[in-house]
Amino acid sequence: MNVDTQLLEKIQIKRATEVPENTLIEFYQEMYPRRGEFLTKNWRWLYRIDDFPQAKAPLVALLDGKVIGHVAPIPIVLKSGSQEKFAAWGVDGGVLVPYRKSGIGFKLMQIWARDYPIVLGFCTEALFRILVKQGWSPRKTTYALQLLLRPGRHPRFQKGPLKAPLRLAGYGWSLLARLIIMARTEGWKKLRVAPLSAQRLENWSVLHHPWSFKDPLHVARNLEFLKWRLLNSPFRKQYHILEMEEADVAAVVRIFHQAGLRRAQVVAISGNAPNRGALDRFLGGVVSWAVDQDVDLIKMITSDPLVVRVAQRWLPKKAVQRFVGYCHDPKDQELIQSKNHIWELIDYDFDFIT
């Protein structure tokens, strides 16, 4: 890493709540062109500034009054069995292009790591290598799974000299995929679909217990967290709860438009399917419902190996998510290293990336 000592001496590190909001908004628009509008409207909600008493506002790096970098986490409670630990999940971090590779991002990360007893999150391959060298605990057991039902609508198929034959092939794949899904789910009971409500979320939080592990490490699914994450979400109307009659299992799914595609994202699954076949029927039911909703792309994220194995029958494209965590207390470090992890979309803001 190159360090620009002169530039670092000019940098001020402050909280996002300590700078004029227009300077923060200008940074979001420049740093995240596709996501800037969402952050501009919802950054206080996303980072739980007014919702979580222990939340600390994002760190920002200022140069001559301009925000040129920041690190922003979501404060959470980690749970494993009866143990609960306060932590922060890093979701947004970056430095504007002209100021990268000068040590600013490293300085922000150092301060952020001191703010919380446990800091964790997913990151790029390059940052993953750097943080592992600095003593962060790595894990590669979480996967993004997806199924592109209509390749012909994907932006990649809309450009270039081969767009016509590629789109034609995409429509052929779309028809074949839908016929296969219909054949595999023929005769199955449809899942119940219900709107979000505080009562349903309370029942759902009690229901949560992953299948594969005893006392895994996960984000606590208490009602306070679920109200913030789902009921108070700017996307509340896009969420649906899908339930299976013959098994104690349910999922929250978000349907929305992004980049020209109608998407269905399985935000989280909870419950106790009695066997692998029931879980297969449930996930197949989710996919079948998404097809009925005329979606183009279905996606989910999970680190439950049983769910991964079963879900791949329906969502065949798989990509690893690189996890890193850092703890000040050796006992906390042992916790995140020794326990199996259960992470889903609901644990961070992957379903808000636009």
Backbone hydrogen bonds, N-H to C=O, Kabsch-Sander energy under -0.5 kcal/mol:
donor,donor_aa,acceptor,acceptor_aa,energy
4,D,102,S,-2.3
5,T,3,V,-1.1
8,L,4,D,-2.7
9,E,5,T,-1.8
10,K,6,Q,-0.8
10,K,7,L,-1.0
11,I,7,L,-0.8
11,I,8,L,-0.6
12,Q,62,L,-2.3
14,K,12,Q,-0.6
14,K,60,V,-2.3
16,A,58,P,-2.5
18,E,15,R,-2.0
19,V,16,A,-0.9
23,T,20,P,-1.1
24,L,20,P,-1.3
25,I,21,E,-2.6
26,E,22,N,-2.2
27,F,23,T,-1.6
28,Y,24,L,-2.3
29,Q,25,I,-2.5
30,E,26,E,-1.8
31,M,27,F,-3.5
32,Y,28,Y,-2.6
36,G,32,Y,-2.4
39,L,35,R,-2.2
40,T,36,G,-2.6
41,K,37,E,-1.8
42,N,38,F,-2.1
43,W,39,L,-1.9
46,L,42,N,-3.0
47,Y,43,W,-2.2
48,R,45,W,-1.4
49,I,44,R,-2.2
50,D,44,R,-0.6
52,F,48,R,-1.8
55,A,52,F,-2.1
59,L,71,V,-2.2
60,V,14,K,-3.1
61,A,69,G,-3.0
62,L,12,Q,-3.1
62,L,60,V,-0.5
63,L,66,K,-2.6
66,K,63,L,-1.7
68,I,61,A,-2.9
68,I,66,K,-0.5
69,G,61,A,-1.0
70,H,94,G,-2.2
71,V,59,L,-2.0
72,A,92,D,-3.5
74,I,89,W,-2.8
76,I,87,A,-2.6
78,L,76,I,-0.5
78,L,85,K,-3.6
79,K,218,H,-3.3
80,S,83,Q,-2.2
83,Q,80,S,-2.2
85,K,78,L,-2.5
87,A,76,I,-2.4
88,A,118,I,-2.0
89,W,74,I,-3.0
90,G,88,A,-0.7
90,G,120,L,-2.7
91,V,72,A,-2.1
92,D,72,A,-2.1
94,G,70,H,-2.3
96,L,68,I,-3.0
99,Y,96,L,-2.1
100,R,97,V,-1.5
102,S,99,Y,-0.6
107,K,103,G,-2.0
108,L,104,I,-2.3
109,M,105,G,-2.4
110,Q,106,F,-2.2
111,I,107,K,-1.9
112,W,108,L,-2.6
113,A,109,M,-2.4
114,R,110,Q,-0.8
114,R,111,I,-0.7
115,D,111,I,-0.8
115,D,112,W,-1.1
116,Y,112,W,-0.7
119,V,326,Y,-2.6
120,L,88,A,-2.1
121,G,324,V,-1.9
122,F,90,G,-0.5
123,C,322,R,-1.8
128,F,124,T,-2.5
129,R,125,E,-2.0
130,I,126,A,-1.6
131,L,127,L,-2.8
132,V,128,F,-2.2
133,K,129,R,-1.6
134,Q,130,I,-1.1
135,G,132,V,-1.4
136,W,131,L,-2.5
137,S,325,G,-3.3
139,R,323,F,-1.8
142,T,321,Q,-0.7
143,Y,302,T,-2.7
144,A,319,A,-3.1
145,L,143,Y,-0.5
145,L,300,M,-3.1
146,Q,317,K,-2.0
147,L,298,I,-2.3
149,L,147,L,-0.9
149,L,296,D,-2.2
150,R,296,D,-1.6
153,R,150,R,-1.7
154,H,151,P,-1.6
157,F,154,H,-2.0
158,Q,155,P,-1.6
163,K,160,G,-1.5
166,L,162,L,-2.5
167,R,163,K,-2.5
168,L,164,A,-2.2
169,A,165,P,-2.5
170,G,166,L,-2.4
171,Y,167,R,-2.3
172,G,168,L,-1.8
173,W,169,A,-2.3
174,S,170,G,-2.4
175,L,171,Y,-2.2
176,L,172,G,-2.2
177,A,173,W,-3.1
178,R,174,S,-2.1
179,L,175,L,-2.1
180,I,176,L,-2.4
181,I,177,A,-2.3
182,M,178,R,-2.5
183,A,179,L,-2.2
184,R,180,I,-2.5
185,T,181,I,-1.6
186,E,183,A,-0.7
188,W,185,T,-2.1
192,R,243,E,-2.6
194,A,241,I,-2.7
201,L,197,S,-2.2
202,E,198,A,-2.1
203,N,199,Q,-2.3
204,W,200,R,-2.3
205,S,201,L,-2.4
206,V,202,E,-1.6
207,L,203,N,-1.7
208,H,204,W,-1.2
215,D,213,F,-0.6
217,L,340,N,-3.0
218,H,79,K,-2.2
218,H,216,P,-0.5
220,A,77,V,-2.9
222,N,220,A,-0.9
226,L,222,N,-2.2
227,K,223,L,-2.7
228,W,224,E,-2.0
229,R,225,F,-2.9
230,L,226,L,-2.6
231,L,226,L,-1.2
232,N,227,K,-2.9
233,S,230,L,-0.8
236,R,233,S,-1.6
238,Q,235,F,-2.3
239,Y,236,R,-1.6
240,H,253,V,-2.2
241,I,194,A,-2.5
242,L,240,H,-0.6
242,L,251,A,-3.0
243,E,192,R,-2.6
244,M,249,V,-1.7
247,A,244,M,-0.8
248,D,272,N,-0.6
249,V,247,A,-1.9
250,A,270,S,-2.9
251,A,242,L,-2.2
252,V,268,A,-2.2
253,V,240,H,-2.8
253,V,251,A,-0.5
254,R,265,Q,-2.7
255,I,238,Q,-2.1
256,F,263,R,-2.0
258,Q,261,L,-2.6
261,L,258,Q,-2.2
263,R,256,F,-3.6
263,R,261,L,-0.6
264,A,297,L,-2.6
265,Q,254,R,-3.0
266,V,264,A,-0.5
266,V,299,K,-2.8
267,V,252,V,-2.1
267,V,265,Q,-1.0
268,A,252,V,-1.2
270,S,250,A,-2.9
272,N,248,D,-2.6
279,L,275,N,-1.8
280,D,276,R,-2.4
281,R,277,G,-2.3
282,F,278,A,-2.3
283,L,279,L,-2.7
284,G,280,D,-2.5
285,G,281,R,-2.1
286,V,282,F,-2.0
287,V,283,L,-2.3
288,S,284,G,-2.7
289,W,285,G,-2.4
290,A,286,V,-2.3
291,V,287,V,-2.2
292,D,288,S,-2.0
293,Q,289,W,-1.4
294,D,291,V,-1.8
295,V,290,A,-1.7
296,D,262,R,-3.7
297,L,262,R,-1.6
298,I,147,L,-2.3
299,K,264,A,-2.4
300,M,145,L,-2.4
301,I,266,V,-0.7
302,T,143,Y,-2.1
303,S,343,W,-0.6
308,V,304,D,-2.6
309,R,305,P,-2.4
310,V,306,L,-2.4
311,A,307,V,-3.3
312,Q,308,V,-1.8
313,R,310,V,-1.5
314,W,311,A,-1.7
315,L,311,A,-3.5
317,K,146,Q,-1.8
318,K,316,P,-0.5
319,A,144,A,-2.0
321,Q,142,T,-2.9
322,R,123,C,-0.5
323,F,139,R,-2.7
323,F,321,Q,-0.7
324,V,121,G,-2.5
325,G,137,S,-1.6
326,Y,119,V,-3.1
328,H,117,P,-1.6
333,Q,329,D,-2.2
334,E,330,P,-2.3
335,L,331,K,-1.7
336,I,332,D,-2.1
337,Q,333,Q,-1.5
338,S,334,E,-2.9
339,K,335,L,-1.9
342,I,217,L,-2.4
345,L,267,V,-0.5
345,L,301,I,-0.6
346,I,267,V,-1.7
347,D,344,E,-1.7
348,Y,345,L,-1.5
352,F,349,D,-2.1
353,I,350,F,-1.0
